[in-house]
Amino acid sequence: MTTYEEFIQQNEERDGVRFTWNVWPSSRLEATRLVVPIGCLYQPIKERPDLPPIQYDPVLCTRNTCRAILNLMCQVDYRAKLWVCNFCFQRNPFPPQYAAITEQHQPAELIPSFSTIEYTIMRAQSMPPIFLLVVDTCLDDEELGALKDSLQMSLSLLPQTALVGLITFGKMVQVHELGCEGCSKSYVFRGTKDLTARQVQDMLGIGKVAVPQTQQRGPGGAQQPTPPANRFLQPVQMCDMSLTDLLGE
């Protein structure tokens, strides 16, 4: 018989997800007493050959401050065609295309075997995926070496069009420029000084209105948006060597 620990481990290996807690707090008071906050490590681009991608958009909670996605943990009223968000308890109507669902004819989101779902969004993608590597350098040499090897391996597995950024932190926080050729450049922040998000944006020169970029022509003459890239985010195929050098320093 499978133990609870083995059950959790099997779920983590299957879905590529690991939470800091295996049980959700049942009340606001209980949530405030958590010594470790609720967090989740999620493995992006994890392949699930047993689960085909879903060819439609996810159903979102209608509460503007929530926007959670319909999932197995939601309560469903099949007769009234309503579902209750398991995060904020908002009652939401199903969209028209879900009118025929029943307990015997369920959408993929409510089928137990679909514990993780990959959606193929029907609307055009506006930009490539962005991977921001945030690296803790306060490790011993052995652990730091293993971390560098893992990061370099992960870079080789990313889509070539993906945008990548690098932040390292120890006593100082360094936001690295990946657009520099021939030298390494970074913005350094003291770990003991508190800064607002606005101050960090101003120092880095980000968050400002960007100049419209030229658009590339795709097949059939259709215009395609040029992937956004700046000093801190670069396509992995263009900055692979500079990232490798930075990780080796």
N, C-alpha and C positions, 0 to 999 in steps of 0.2 A: 504494500500500500504506500502511495506517495505521501511523503511528509509535506507540511505546509511550506517549509523552506525549499524543498525540491520543486514544489508547485510554482513558487515565485520565481525560482531560477529558470525553470522551463519557459515561463511567460517572458522573462527578460531576454532569453536567447531567441525565442520565436519572433518577438515583436521589436527587439532592439531598443527597449525602453527600461529605464531604471529610475525609480522614485526614491526620495529620501525616506519616505514612510510607506508602508504597505497598507495602511488603513487611513481613510479620510477622516478628519475631525468632524464630529457629529454636531458641534455647536460653535458659535462665535467665541464663547468663553474658552472652550477647549482649544481652539485654534490659537488664541493669544498665549496659551501656556506652553506651546511647543518650544522646546529648547533649540531644535534645528528647524528652520522654516521649510515648508513644503517646496520641493524642487524636483526637477525631472531632467535626466540625461537621455537624449533621444538620438539614435544613430541615423543620420540622414542618408538617403539613397540606399538604404538596406533593401536587398532584393528579396522578394517573397514570390517565388515562381508558382507557389500553390494558390496565390490569390491574384487574379487578373485585375488590372486597373479599372476603376469605375469611370464610365464615359459620360459623366454628368457632374454638375456643380454640387457641392455639399449644401445641406439644408442648415441654415443658421438660426439661432435664437433671435427673436424679434426685439429683445430688449437692447437698446443701444449701448448700455454699459456692460453688456455680457458678450453677445455674439458667439456663444459656444456652438458647437456643431452637434447635430443629432447623432446619438451613439447608443450602444447597447445598454447603458445604465439609465437611459431616459424612460420614464413611464409613458405608455402609449395607450390612448383610447381609440381603438380601431373603429368603433361605431360612430363616434363624433369626429373622427379624423383629426385628433389633437395629440400633441405630445408635450410633456412637461420637462423643461430643462433641469438636469440634475445638478446644475451649479447655482442657478438663481431661482428655480421653481416657477419660472414664467411659463404660462400655458400658451402654446404656439399652434396655429393651424398648419396642417400640411399643405404644400403647394398643390396646384391642380393636377399635376402629373402623378401624384400619389393617391388619387381618388380610388383606385381599385385595390389598395392594399388591404389585406386581412391577416389574421393570425397564421393562416396557412400560406399566404402569398405575401411575404415580407420583402422590403427592399434590403439591399446588402448591408446597410448600416445597422440593421436590427437582427442579422443572422449571427448566432454565437461564434461560428467559425471565422467570421470576418473581424477578428480582434483588432486588426490594424487595416486601414484602408488607404489606398493611394488613388487620389482623384486625378483624372485627366481633365483639366479645366477647359471648357469649350471656348471661352473667349480668348483672344490673342494674348500671349504673354508679353508683358511690357518690358521686362528686363531678365537677364540670366540670373541664376541663383547666386547668392552672396554668402561666402564663408569667411567669418571673422575669427581668426585664431587668437585666443586669449591665453597666454602662457605664463604660468607661475615659475619663476626662475629660482625660488628659494628651495632648492632640492640638493641632495648630495650628488656627487659626480655620476654615480651609477644610475640613479633614478633619472637625472637630467639627460644622460646619454640615451636611455631607453625611450624617454619622451621625444627626443629629437628624431630617433629612428622611426617612431610611430607617426610623427607628424610628416616626415618625408614620405613615408609609405602612403599616408592618406592623401597627400598632394598628387601622387601618381594615379590615384583612383578617381579624382574629381573630373567632371566634364571639362574639356579644354576651354570652353567658353565661360566657365564659372569665374566670378570675381572673387578675389582673395585679399584679405587684409591681415595685418599682424600687430598685436598689442602684447608687450611683455611687461611683467610687473614683479618687483622685489621690494627693495627699499624705495625705488623710484618706479614710476609708470612711464613706459616709453611707447609712443604711437609712431610706428615706423612708416616712412614714405617708401613706397615700392616703385615709384615712377622715376627715381633717380638712377642714372647710369654711371658706373665707374666709382661710385662712393655710396656709403650708407648714411642715411640721414633720418633723424627721428626727433619728435617733440617730447621733452622730458618734463614730468610733473612730480613734485615732491609728494610722497605718500602721506605726509603728516599735515598737508594743507587741504582744507575743504574748498572745493570749487563747485559753483552751480553749473548746470548743464549749459546755460547760456554763455558763461565765461569760457568753458571748454570749447564751445562752438566758435566763439570769437577768436580764441587763440589759434585754433586749427584752421580758421577760415572756411568753415563748412556751415551748412544750414542756410546759405544765402541762395537767392533765386539764381538758377543756372541759366546761362545763355543757351537758347535753343540749339540743339545739335543737328548736324546734317543727317539726312536719312539715306540709307542704302536702298538700292533697287533690288528687289527679290525676283523670283521667277514670275514671268508674266507682267513685269513692270511694276508690281505692287511695291509700295514703300514699306521698308522695315526700319524700326527705330534702332539707332546705333547704340550698342551697349554702353551704359554710363561708366566712365572710368575717370579717376582723379589720382591725386598723389597717394592716397591711402588705399585705394581699391584698384586692382589691376587684374586683367584676365590671367588665369593661371599659366596659360601657354606663353605669356609674355614675361612673367616674373618668376618663373620656376627656379631659375638659377640664382637670382638675387635672394629669394626666400631661403633657398638651401644654404647660401653663404651666411645669411643672418642667423639662421638656426645653428650654424656651426661656430659662431662667435662665442 
